[in-house]
Amino acid sequence: MDRRHFLRAGVALPLLASSGLLRAAAPDLSALSDLTTGARPIDAAERGRRLARAQALMKQAGIGAVVVEPGSSMIYFTGVRWGRSERPTLAVLPVEGEPCIVTPFFEAPSIRESLAIPADVRVWQEDQNPFALVAGFLRDRRLAGRPVAVEETLRFFISDGLGQALGRPTVSANPVVRGCRMVKTPAEIALMQVATDVTIAAYRWTLPRVEAGMTGTDIGALMNAATIKLGGDPEFALVLIGEAAAYPHGSKEVHRVGSGQVVLMDCGCTVQGYQSDVSRTFVFGTATREQRTVWDRVAKGQQVAFAAAQVGVPAGAVDDAVRRFYTGLGYGPDYRLPGLSHRTGHGIGLDGHEPVNLVRGETTPLAPGMCFSDEPGLYLPGRFGVRLEDCFHMTSQGPRWFSTPPRSLDAPLG
């Protein structure tokens, strides 16, 4: 799950200093070493194959060009890492030939620094219309009469401006962008594996250092500090204690670790932009019979989902399998509580949450290269919750874990 609105990576180190428990001494990270040194970046050949794939899908869909703005899709196709603002920077991927980057004049030098593919860079001044440049590029490529598609996260004012400049509405680029990004290549999967390895190593360092009286913020700061030392860029470190664990994204109340309390950790990082997402739940001290029962059922629920995730199966069938299992145990039904109130999993890659989801009604068939989280938690409002989350990628033989789920509450990291 994506909890970046709770604990941003950028506040991890300041929290180490501000926490009452951790103020006395910084944690000793000397035993940790960078796990990312051998990670291979996405190279020019791979980016070339991405563009070729996109152009083939455009031809199939009858699309003349795809327009994306800064974000993960722009990184995916062009290598350009840029922020969104009121001044549009756009990548235009034509059905044939080199792409075009449209950007403000004063931003062009910086854009060229991160551009990882050959492209025509066209600039607009502050008193000019950037969408007219897009239309001009398409005319120059003799694509003005063909449909122009926009990536699904593109903001309305851009889509609207493009439509006015083109003289017709834009269409959805999902057949192209999703068709490329949903299926990961071996190079992408390798980076996601390194990111997961970092997160698991950070968990192994952090869990023995959890002490009575710590808050979720204290524990999250330790986790993020370890992640940085291990070479990852922290994305989120959500730590829910006691009753807060009954609510998937926690509560505003501050809870502290105490004997017999559930501690639910949901953490992830990026390595060269590719994400990990791993959850672990343990009990500080001695667990009750009920805590053990719920933990064991969630562990089984993960395996039910994994077994259901076979090539050609609709993504929604994975969620259906888990809900049948939980309903048979008396939870739910459906999304009701106590039970599983959220989807079983989500796509993951350059974004922590990507299409498609393992959720009821999703008909997209699973295919080799697709990557998902598997996190069928159980939540008992007012008491506690348990979530175990590991990600997997599809192969021609079926799913394969990025991280191995634990099988026992007594060994929450396996």
GIUR-V925173 format. One record per backbone hydrogen bond with DSSP energy under -1.0 kcal/mol. CO is the residue of the C=O (numbers start at 1). NH is the residue of the N-H. If there is no record, write none. Layout:
# GIUR-V925173
co=CO nh=NH
co=CO nh=NH
This chain:
# GIUR-V925173
co=3 nh=6
co=3 nh=7
co=8 nh=11
co=9 nh=12
co=11 nh=15
co=12 nh=16
co=13 nh=17
co=14 nh=18
co=15 nh=19
co=19 nh=23
co=29 nh=32
co=36 nh=39
co=43 nh=47
co=44 nh=48
co=45 nh=49
co=46 nh=50
co=47 nh=51
co=48 nh=52
co=49 nh=53
co=50 nh=54
co=51 nh=55
co=52 nh=56
co=53 nh=57
co=54 nh=58
co=55 nh=59
co=56 nh=60
co=57 nh=61
co=58 nh=63
co=64 nh=95
co=65 nh=149
co=66 nh=93
co=67 nh=151
co=68 nh=91
co=71 nh=75
co=72 nh=76
co=73 nh=77
co=74 nh=78
co=75 nh=79
co=78 nh=116
co=90 nh=102
co=91 nh=68
co=92 nh=100
co=93 nh=66
co=99 nh=120
co=100 nh=92
co=101 nh=122
co=102 nh=90
co=103 nh=124
co=104 nh=107
co=107 nh=111
co=108 nh=112
co=109 nh=113
co=111 nh=115
co=120 nh=101
co=122 nh=103
co=124 nh=105
co=125 nh=128
co=130 nh=134
co=131 nh=135
co=132 nh=136
co=133 nh=137
co=134 nh=138
co=135 nh=139
co=136 nh=140
co=137 nh=141
co=138 nh=143
co=139 nh=142
co=143 nh=146
co=147 nh=64
co=147 nh=65
co=148 nh=171
co=149 nh=67
co=150 nh=173
co=151 nh=154
co=155 nh=159
co=156 nh=160
co=157 nh=161
co=158 nh=162
co=159 nh=163
co=160 nh=164
co=161 nh=165
co=162 nh=166
co=163 nh=167
co=163 nh=168
co=171 nh=150
co=173 nh=176
co=173 nh=177
co=174 nh=178
co=176 nh=180
co=177 nh=181
co=178 nh=182
co=185 nh=189
co=186 nh=190
co=187 nh=191
co=188 nh=192
co=189 nh=193
co=190 nh=194
co=191 nh=195
co=192 nh=196
co=193 nh=197
co=194 nh=198
co=195 nh=199
co=196 nh=200
co=197 nh=201
co=198 nh=202
co=199 nh=203
co=200 nh=204
co=201 nh=205
co=202 nh=206
co=203 nh=207
co=206 nh=209
co=207 nh=210
co=211 nh=214
co=214 nh=257
co=215 nh=219
co=216 nh=220
co=217 nh=221
co=218 nh=222
co=219 nh=223
co=220 nh=224
co=221 nh=225
co=222 nh=226
co=223 nh=227
co=224 nh=228
co=225 nh=229
co=226 nh=230
co=227 nh=232
co=228 nh=231
co=230 nh=35
co=233 nh=270
co=236 nh=268
co=238 nh=266
co=240 nh=264
co=241 nh=244
co=242 nh=245
co=243 nh=246
co=244 nh=247
co=247 nh=250
co=257 nh=213
co=258 nh=261
co=261 nh=284
co=262 nh=242
co=263 nh=282
co=264 nh=240
co=265 nh=280
co=266 nh=238
co=267 nh=278
co=268 nh=235
co=268 nh=236
co=269 nh=276
co=270 nh=233
co=271 nh=274
co=274 nh=271
co=278 nh=267
co=279 nh=389
co=280 nh=265
co=282 nh=263
co=284 nh=260
co=288 nh=292
co=289 nh=293
co=290 nh=294
co=291 nh=295
co=292 nh=296
co=293 nh=297
co=294 nh=298
co=295 nh=299
co=296 nh=300
co=297 nh=301
co=298 nh=302
co=299 nh=303
co=300 nh=304
co=301 nh=305
co=302 nh=306
co=303 nh=307
co=304 nh=308
co=305 nh=309
co=308 nh=310
co=310 nh=313
co=313 nh=366
co=314 nh=317
co=315 nh=318
co=316 nh=320
co=317 nh=321
co=318 nh=322
co=319 nh=323
co=320 nh=324
co=321 nh=325
co=322 nh=326
co=323 nh=327
co=324 nh=328
co=326 nh=331
co=327 nh=330
co=333 nh=336
co=338 nh=332
co=339 nh=379
co=344 nh=375
co=345 nh=358
co=346 nh=373
co=347 nh=354
co=349 nh=275
co=351 nh=349
co=354 nh=347
co=357 nh=359
co=358 nh=344
co=358 nh=345
co=359 nh=362
co=362 nh=316
co=364 nh=315
co=366 nh=312
co=367 nh=370
co=369 nh=184
co=370 nh=394
co=371 nh=348
co=372 nh=392
co=374 nh=390
co=375 nh=377
co=378 nh=386
co=379 nh=339
co=380 nh=383
co=380 nh=384
co=384 nh=380
co=386 nh=378
co=389 nh=279
co=390 nh=374
co=391 nh=402
co=392 nh=372
co=393 nh=400
co=394 nh=369
co=395 nh=398
co=398 nh=395
co=400 nh=393
co=408 nh=411
co=411 nh=414
